[in-house]
Amino acid sequence: MDINEWVDIYKEELVNNIIYKNSKLNFKSVVEGSFNDINSTSLKFTASILGLDHEGDIHFFYEGDKTFAILIQQATEDNATNKPGFDLIEKSFEVQ
């Protein structure tokens, strides 16, 4: 599947998801990025869920013959606390 098509489908699914439907979901521009040294197409977003501001990043990429979408989301106020854990997950991610 084309990555840009996958991004559009993913965005539409989030917009229609019951959790995000009334969350003031706001997508930023699609940019090139990386996830554990894997080149990716990245999409940042913000939302307000249960009264808490959230931020997220979705990485889309091909690795081998597979297409991946990895969503990372957190309450904005938990950013510093979550960083070491999210960094560990990303550094230990591998495709076999």
N, CA, C and O atoms as a GROMACS GRO file, in nm:
protein
  384
    1MET      N    1   0.085  -0.118   0.000
    1MET     CA    2   0.000   0.000   0.000
    1MET      C    3   0.089   0.124   0.000
    1MET      O    4   0.193   0.127   0.067
    2ASP      N    5   0.049   0.223  -0.074
    2ASP     CA    6   0.120   0.351  -0.077
    2ASP      C    7   0.115   0.416   0.062
    2ASP      O    8   0.009   0.421   0.125
    3ILE      N    9   0.228   0.464   0.109
    3ILE     CA   10   0.236   0.523   0.244
    3ILE      C   11   0.139   0.640   0.259
    3ILE      O   12   0.071   0.649   0.361
    4ASN      N   13   0.131   0.729   0.161
    4ASN     CA   14   0.041   0.844   0.174
    4ASN      C   15  -0.105   0.801   0.181
    4ASN      O   16  -0.186   0.862   0.251
    5GLU      N   17  -0.139   0.696   0.109
    5GLU     CA   18  -0.275   0.641   0.117
    5GLU      C   19  -0.300   0.584   0.256
    5GLU      O   20  -0.408   0.601   0.312
    6TRP      N   21  -0.200   0.515   0.311
    6TRP     CA   22  -0.209   0.456   0.444
    6TRP      C   23  -0.226   0.567   0.549
    6TRP      O   24  -0.304   0.552   0.643
    7VAL      N   25  -0.153   0.678   0.534
    7VAL     CA   26  -0.166   0.793   0.625
    7VAL      C   27  -0.310   0.845   0.622
    7VAL      O   28  -0.370   0.869   0.726
    8ASP      N   29  -0.364   0.863   0.502
    8ASP     CA   30  -0.501   0.915   0.490
    8ASP      C   31  -0.604   0.821   0.552
    8ASP      O   32  -0.697   0.866   0.619
    9ILE      N   33  -0.588   0.691   0.531
    9ILE     CA   34  -0.680   0.593   0.590
    9ILE      C   35  -0.670   0.598   0.743
    9ILE      O   36  -0.772   0.596   0.811
   10TYR      N   37  -0.549   0.604   0.795
   10TYR     CA   38  -0.528   0.606   0.939
   10TYR      C   39  -0.591   0.731   1.001
   10TYR      O   40  -0.656   0.724   1.106
   11LYS      N   41  -0.571   0.845   0.935
   11LYS     CA   42  -0.630   0.970   0.984
   11LYS      C   43  -0.783   0.960   0.988
   11LYS      O   44  -0.846   1.000   1.086
   12GLU      N   45  -0.841   0.906   0.883
   12GLU     CA   46  -0.987   0.892   0.878
   12GLU      C   47  -1.037   0.799   0.988
   12GLU      O   48  -1.141   0.825   1.050
   13GLU      N   49  -0.964   0.691   1.012
   13GLU     CA   50  -1.004   0.599   1.119
   13GLU      C   51  -0.999   0.667   1.256
   13GLU      O   52  -1.088   0.646   1.338
   14LEU      N   53  -0.896   0.747   1.281
   14LEU     CA   54  -0.887   0.817   1.409
   14LEU      C   55  -1.000   0.920   1.423
   14LEU      O   56  -1.060   0.930   1.530
   15VAL      N   57  -1.028   0.993   1.318
   15VAL     CA   58  -1.134   1.094   1.322
   15VAL      C   59  -1.268   1.030   1.357
   15VAL      O   60  -1.349   1.089   1.427
   16ASN      N   61  -1.291   0.908   1.308
   16ASN     CA   62  -1.418   0.840   1.330
   16ASN      C   63  -1.419   0.750   1.454
   16ASN      O   64  -1.522   0.691   1.486
   17ASN      N   65  -1.305   0.738   1.522
   17ASN     CA   66  -1.296   0.656   1.640
   17ASN      C   67  -1.367   0.724   1.756
   17ASN      O   68  -1.355   0.845   1.774
   18ILE      N   69  -1.442   0.649   1.835
   18ILE     CA   70  -1.523   0.707   1.943
   18ILE      C   71  -1.438   0.785   2.044
   18ILE      O   72  -1.485   0.884   2.099
   19ILE      N   73  -1.316   0.741   2.070
   19ILE     CA   74  -1.230   0.810   2.167
   19ILE      C   75  -1.187   0.946   2.114
   19ILE      O   76  -1.180   1.043   2.190
   20TYR      N   77  -1.158   0.955   1.985
   20TYR     CA   78  -1.106   1.078   1.926
   20TYR      C   79  -1.215   1.168   1.866
   20TYR      O   80  -1.188   1.284   1.835
   21LYS      N   81  -1.334   1.115   1.850
   21LYS     CA   82  -1.440   1.187   1.778
   21LYS      C   83  -1.466   1.327   1.832
   21LYS      O   84  -1.485   1.420   1.754
   22ASN      N   85  -1.467   1.344   1.962
   22ASN     CA   86  -1.494   1.475   2.023
   22ASN      C   87  -1.372   1.530   2.096
   22ASN      O   88  -1.386   1.601   2.196
   23SER      N   89  -1.254   1.497   2.046
   23SER     CA   90  -1.131   1.531   2.117
   23SER      C   91  -1.056   1.652   2.060
   23SER      O   92  -0.944   1.681   2.102
   24LYS      N   93  -1.118   1.721   1.965
   24LYS     CA   94  -1.049   1.833   1.898
   24LYS      C   95  -0.919   1.784   1.834
   24LYS      O   96  -0.816   1.851   1.840
   25LEU      N   97  -0.926   1.666   1.773
   25LEU     CA   98  -0.811   1.605   1.706
   25LEU      C   99  -0.758   1.698   1.599
   25LEU      O  100  -0.833   1.745   1.513
   26ASN      N  101  -0.628   1.725   1.603
   26ASN     CA  102  -0.565   1.817   1.509
   26ASN      C  103  -0.436   1.754   1.456
   26ASN      O  104  -0.342   1.729   1.532
   27PHE      N  105  -0.434   1.728   1.326
   27PHE     CA  106  -0.316   1.670   1.263
   27PHE      C  107  -0.224   1.779   1.212
   27PHE      O  108  -0.270   1.881   1.160
   28LYS      N  109  -0.095   1.758   1.227
   28LYS     CA  110   0.007   1.848   1.171
   28LYS      C  111   0.039   1.799   1.030
   28LYS      O  112  -0.022   1.704   0.982
   29SER      N  113   0.133   1.863   0.964
   29SER     CA  114   0.175   1.822   0.830
   29SER      C  115   0.252   1.691   0.836
   29SER      O  116   0.322   1.663   0.934
   30VAL      N  117   0.240   1.613   0.732
   30VAL     CA  118   0.317   1.490   0.718
   30VAL      C  119   0.461   1.528   0.684
   30VAL      O  120   0.486   1.611   0.596
   31VAL      N  121   0.556   1.467   0.755
   31VAL     CA  122   0.698   1.496   0.732
   31VAL      C  123   0.776   1.364   0.727
   31VAL      O  124   0.726   1.259   0.768
   32GLU      N  125   0.896   1.372   0.676
   32GLU     CA  126   0.986   1.256   0.679
   32GLU      C  127   1.051   1.251   0.817
   32GLU      O  128   1.090   1.354   0.871
   33GLY      N  129   1.063   1.132   0.872
   33GLY     CA  130   1.121   1.116   1.004
   33GLY      C  131   1.193   0.984   1.015
   33GLY      O  132   1.235   0.926   0.915
   34SER      N  133   1.208   0.936   1.138
   34SER     CA  134   1.270   0.806   1.159
   34SER      C  135   1.217   0.745   1.288
   34SER      O  136   1.178   0.816   1.380
   35PHE      N  137   1.216   0.614   1.292
   35PHE     CA  138   1.181   0.538   1.411
   35PHE      C  139   1.287   0.430   1.426
   35PHE      O  140   1.295   0.339   1.344
   36ASN      N  141   1.368   0.441   1.530
   36ASN     CA  142   1.480   0.349   1.552
   36ASN      C  143   1.565   0.334   1.426
   36ASN      O  144   1.592   0.222   1.381
   37ASP      N  145   1.606   0.444   1.371
   37ASP     CA  146   1.691   0.449   1.252
   37ASP      C  147   1.626   0.394   1.126
   37ASP      O  148   1.695   0.370   1.026
   38ILE      N  149   1.495   0.372   1.127
   38ILE     CA  150   1.421   0.331   1.009
   38ILE      C  151   1.356   0.457   0.952
   38ILE      O  152   1.283   0.526   1.023
   39ASN      N  153   1.382   0.487   0.827
   39ASN     CA  154   1.319   0.603   0.764
   39ASN      C  155   1.168   0.585   0.765
   39ASN      O  156   1.117   0.478   0.731
   40SER      N  157   1.098   0.690   0.805
   40SER     CA  158   0.953   0.681   0.814
   40SER      C  159   0.888   0.809   0.763
   40SER      O  160   0.953   0.912   0.747
   41THR      N  161   0.761   0.797   0.738
   41THR     CA  162   0.676   0.913   0.716
   41THR      C  163   0.606   0.935   0.848
   41THR      O  164   0.547   0.842   0.903
   42SER      N  165   0.612   1.056   0.900
   42SER     CA  166   0.566   1.083   1.036
   42SER      C  167   0.451   1.184   1.036
   42SER      O  168   0.451   1.280   0.959
   43LEU      N  169   0.355   1.160   1.122
   43LEU     CA  170   0.239   1.248   1.136
   43LEU      C  171   0.218   1.278   1.284
   43LEU      O  172   0.187   1.188   1.362
   44LYS      N  173   0.234   1.402   1.322
   44LYS     CA  174   0.210   1.444   1.460
   44LYS      C  175   0.064   1.488   1.474
   44LYS      O  176   0.002   1.534   1.378
   45PHE      N  177   0.010   1.474   1.596
   45PHE     CA  178  -0.126   1.519   1.621
   45PHE      C  179  -0.141   1.561   1.766
   45PHE      O  180  -0.062   1.523   1.852
   46THR      N  181  -0.244   1.639   1.791
   46THR     CA  182  -0.282   1.676   1.927
   46THR      C  183  -0.431   1.645   1.945
   46THR      O  184  -0.506   1.639   1.848
   47ALA      N  185  -0.470   1.626   2.069
   47ALA     CA  186  -0.610   1.598   2.101
   47ALA      C  187  -0.633   1.630   2.248
   47ALA      O  188  -0.538   1.641   2.326
   48SER      N  189  -0.758   1.646   2.285
   48SER     CA  190  -0.796   1.665   2.425
   48SER      C  191  -0.888   1.549   2.462
   48SER      O  192  -1.003   1.544   2.419
   49ILE      N  193  -0.837   1.458   2.543
   49ILE     CA  194  -0.911   1.338   2.579
   49ILE      C  195  -0.938   1.340   2.728
   49ILE      O  196  -0.847   1.351   2.810
   50LEU      N  197  -1.067   1.331   2.763
   50LEU     CA  198  -1.110   1.336   2.903
   50LEU      C  199  -1.056   1.460   2.974
   50LEU      O  200  -1.021   1.454   3.092
   51GLY      N  201  -1.049   1.570   2.901
   51GLY     CA  202  -1.005   1.697   2.958
   51GLY      C  203  -0.855   1.714   2.967
   51GLY      O  204  -0.808   1.817   3.015
   52LEU      N  205  -0.778   1.616   2.922
   52LEU     CA  206  -0.632   1.626   2.924
   52LEU      C  207  -0.578   1.645   2.783
   52LEU      O  208  -0.621   1.577   2.690
   53ASP      N  209  -0.486   1.738   2.768
   53ASP     CA  210  -0.421   1.757   2.639
   53ASP      C  211  -0.329   1.638   2.612
   53ASP      O  212  -0.253   1.595   2.699
   54HIS      N  213  -0.337   1.587   2.490
   54HIS     CA  214  -0.254   1.475   2.447
   54HIS      C  215  -0.177   1.516   2.322
   54HIS      O  216  -0.219   1.603   2.246
   55GLU      N  217  -0.063   1.451   2.302
   55GLU     CA  218   0.014   1.468   2.180
   55GLU      C  219   0.055   1.330   2.132
   55GLU      O  220   0.073   1.237   2.212
   56GLY      N  221   0.069   1.318   2.003
   56GLY     CA  222   0.106   1.188   1.950
   56GLY      C  223   0.184   1.201   1.821
   56GLY      O  224   0.193   1.308   1.760
   57ASP      N  225   0.239   1.090   1.783
   57ASP     CA  226   0.318   1.081   1.661
   57ASP      C  227   0.293   0.943   1.604
   57ASP      O  228   0.297   0.843   1.675
   58ILE      N  229   0.266   0.938   1.474
   58ILE     CA  230   0.246   0.810   1.407
   58ILE      C  231   0.356   0.797   1.302
   58ILE      O  232   0.376   0.887   1.220
   59HIS      N  233   0.427   0.686   1.306
   59HIS     CA  234   0.532   0.658   1.208
   59HIS      C  235   0.482   0.550   1.113
   59HIS      O  236   0.434   0.445   1.156
   60PHE      N  237   0.493   0.578   0.984
   60PHE     CA  238   0.454   0.484   0.880
   60PHE      C  239   0.580   0.447   0.801
   60PHE      O  240   0.657   0.535   0.762
   61PHE      N  241   0.600   0.317   0.778
   61PHE     CA  242   0.718   0.277   0.701
   61PHE      C  243   0.703   0.136   0.648
   61PHE      O  244   0.620   0.057   0.694
   62TYR      N  245   0.786   0.106   0.549
   62TYR     CA  246   0.800  -0.028   0.496
   62TYR      C  247   0.928  -0.088   0.553
   62TYR      O  248   1.029  -0.019   0.564
   63GLU      N  249   0.922  -0.211   0.587
   63GLU     CA  250   1.043  -0.283   0.629
   63GLU      C  251   1.026  -0.426   0.580
   63GLU      O  252   0.932  -0.496   0.619
   64GLY      N  253   1.117  -0.468   0.494
   64GLY     CA  254   1.100  -0.599   0.432
   64GLY      C  255   0.978  -0.593   0.342
   64GLY      O  256   0.964  -0.499   0.263
   65ASP      N  257   0.892  -0.689   0.352
   65ASP     CA  258   0.769  -0.689   0.272
   65ASP      C  259   0.647  -0.650   0.356
   65ASP      O  260   0.534  -0.687   0.322
   66LYS      N  261   0.670  -0.578   0.464
   66LYS     CA  262   0.562  -0.540   0.555
   66LYS      C  263   0.548  -0.388   0.562
   66LYS      O  264   0.644  -0.314   0.544
   67THR      N  265   0.425  -0.344   0.588
   67THR     CA  266   0.396  -0.203   0.609
   67THR      C  267   0.361  -0.184   0.756
   67THR      O  268   0.281  -0.260   0.811
   68PHE      N  269   0.420  -0.085   0.819
   68PHE     CA  270   0.398  -0.062   0.962
   68PHE      C  271   0.341   0.077   0.987
   68PHE      O  272   0.370   0.172   0.915
   69ALA      N  273   0.260   0.086   1.090
   69ALA     CA  274   0.215   0.214   1.146
   69ALA      C  275   0.230   0.201   1.298
   69ALA      O  276   0.169   0.114   1.359
   70ILE      N  277   0.311   0.286   1.356
   70ILE     CA  278   0.333   0.283   1.501
   70ILE      C  279   0.284   0.414   1.559
   70ILE      O  280   0.333   0.521   1.521
   71LEU      N  281   0.189   0.406   1.650
   71LEU     CA  282   0.130   0.523   1.713
   71LEU      C  283   0.185   0.537   1.854
   71LEU      O  284   0.181   0.443   1.934
   72ILE      N  285   0.236   0.655   1.884
   72ILE     CA  286   0.285   0.688   2.018
   72ILE      C  287   0.201   0.806   2.066
   72ILE      O  288   0.195   0.909   2.000
   73GLN      N  289   0.137   0.791   2.180
   73GLN     CA  290   0.051   0.898   2.232
   73GLN      C  291   0.066   0.907   2.382
   73GLN      O  292   0.088   0.807   2.451
   74GLN      N  293   0.054   1.030   2.433
   74GLN     CA  294   0.064   1.050   2.576
   74GLN      C  295  -0.004   1.180   2.615
   74GLN      O  296  -0.021   1.271   2.534
   75ALA      N  297  -0.043   1.188   2.741
   75ALA     CA  298  -0.088   1.316   2.794
   75ALA      C  299   0.032   1.409   2.795
   75ALA      O  300   0.142   1.371   2.837
   76THR      N  301   0.013   1.530   2.748
   76THR     CA  302   0.124   1.627   2.737
   76THR      C  303   0.196   1.644   2.871
   76THR      O  304   0.318   1.657   2.874
   77GLU      N  305   0.122   1.644   2.980
   77GLU     CA  306   0.183   1.663   3.111
   77GLU      C  307   0.272   1.546   3.154
   77GLU      O  308   0.353   1.560   3.246
   78ASP      N  309   0.259   1.431   3.087
   78ASP     CA  310   0.339   1.314   3.120
   78ASP      C  311   0.462   1.297   3.030
   78ASP      O  312   0.533   1.197   3.041
   79ASN      N  313   0.486   1.392   2.943
   79ASN     CA  314   0.592   1.382   2.844
   79ASN      C  315   0.728   1.346   2.907
   79ASN      O  316   0.791   1.250   2.864
   80ALA      N  317   0.772   1.421   3.006
   80ALA     CA  318   0.903   1.397   3.067
   80ALA      C  319   0.909   1.260   3.135
   80ALA      O  320   1.011   1.191   3.127
   81THR      N  321   0.802   1.223   3.202
   81THR     CA  322   0.798   1.094   3.272
   81THR      C  323   0.802   0.977   3.174
   81THR      O  324   0.868   0.876   3.200
   82ASN      N  325   0.733   0.990   3.062
   82ASN     CA  326   0.722   0.881   2.965
   82ASN      C  327   0.842   0.868   2.873
   82ASN      O  328   0.864   0.761   2.815
   83LYS      N  329   0.921   0.974   2.858
   83LYS     CA  330   1.029   0.975   2.759
   83LYS      C  331   1.124   0.855   2.771
   83LYS      O  332   1.151   0.792   2.669
   84PRO      N  333   1.175   0.822   2.889
   84PRO     CA  334   1.268   0.708   2.895
   84PRO      C  335   1.204   0.576   2.848
   84PRO      O  336   1.268   0.497   2.781
   85GLY      N  337   1.080   0.555   2.883
   85GLY     CA  338   1.011   0.432   2.841
   85GLY      C  339   0.987   0.428   2.691
   85GLY      O  340   1.010   0.325   2.627
   86PHE      N  341   0.941   0.540   2.634
   86PHE     CA  342   0.919   0.545   2.491
   86PHE      C  343   1.051   0.531   2.416
   86PHE      O  344   1.056   0.466   2.312
   87ASP      N  345   1.157   0.592   2.466
   87ASP     CA  346   1.288   0.577   2.403
   87ASP      C  347   1.334   0.431   2.404
   87ASP      O  348   1.389   0.382   2.305
   88LEU      N  349   1.312   0.362   2.516
   88LEU     CA  350   1.351   0.221   2.526
   88LEU      C  351   1.273   0.136   2.426
   88LEU      O  352   1.330   0.050   2.359
   89ILE      N  353   1.144   0.161   2.416
   89ILE     CA  354   1.061   0.085   2.319
   89ILE      C  355   1.113   0.107   2.178
   89ILE      O  356   1.128   0.012   2.102
   90GLU      N  357   1.140   0.233   2.143
   90GLU     CA  358   1.187   0.262   2.009
   90GLU      C  359   1.324   0.200   1.982
   90GLU      O  360   1.345   0.142   1.875
   91LYS      N  361   1.416   0.210   2.076
   91LYS     CA  362   1.552   0.157   2.057
   91LYS      C  363   1.552   0.005   2.048
   91LYS      O  364   1.640  -0.052   1.983
   92SER      N  365   1.456  -0.061   2.111
   92SER     CA  366   1.454  -0.207   2.110
   92SER      C  367   1.366  -0.263   1.997
   92SER      O  368   1.357  -0.384   1.979
   93PHE      N  369   1.301  -0.176   1.921
   93PHE     CA  370   1.214  -0.221   1.812
   93PHE      C  371   1.298  -0.278   1.697
   93PHE      O  372   1.395  -0.217   1.652
   94GLU      N  373   1.258  -0.396   1.652
   94GLU     CA  374   1.324  -0.453   1.535
   94GLU      C  375   1.222  -0.535   1.456
   94GLU      O  376   1.127  -0.589   1.512
   95VAL      N  377   1.244  -0.542   1.328
   95VAL     CA  378   1.160  -0.619   1.240
   95VAL      C  379   1.237  -0.743   1.199
   95VAL      O  380   1.352  -0.734   1.157
   96GLN      N  381   1.175  -0.858   1.212
   96GLN     CA  382   1.244  -0.982   1.175
   96GLN      C  383   1.175  -1.049   1.060
   96GLN      O  384   1.219  -1.155   1.014
   0.00000   0.00000   0.00000
